Amino acid sequence: MASDPSSAFQAKAYQELGPNGREPILGGQLREKAVWVDESTCIGCRYCSHVATNTFVIEQYWGRSRAVRQDGDSTELIQEAINTCPVDCIHWVRFEELETLRAQLDEFDFQSLGMPQKSSRRIKSRKKQ
């Protein structure tokens, strides 16, 4: 039976599934909840990113913490990072809530904690008297 060679160009090379946070780490167990950083209340202290280094990073421009890998660290280590947060902005949520929470963050007008604000005027130094 002959097959049509043009069908190779119509088939997808890979399945289009994005990460969902339930990927086990080398035989690990699936996590029931996702970790979420409420960036609107984060003060950029960096404690969480120092404790759970594979889960949290400090976003370069805004200077706030962000959970980038749901399977980055153990549940215990993530909980320790949550406990170090001085403003209680890290929470366990259902995986299904993540998209809604991200959409809500897009509505905030953040002030950057990471990079200095651009000023239209130059600050003059004080003259020595």
Helices and strands as residue ranges (DSSP letters): G 5-9, E 34-37, H 47-51, E 56-58, E 65-67, H 75-84, E 90-93, G 95-97, H 98-105
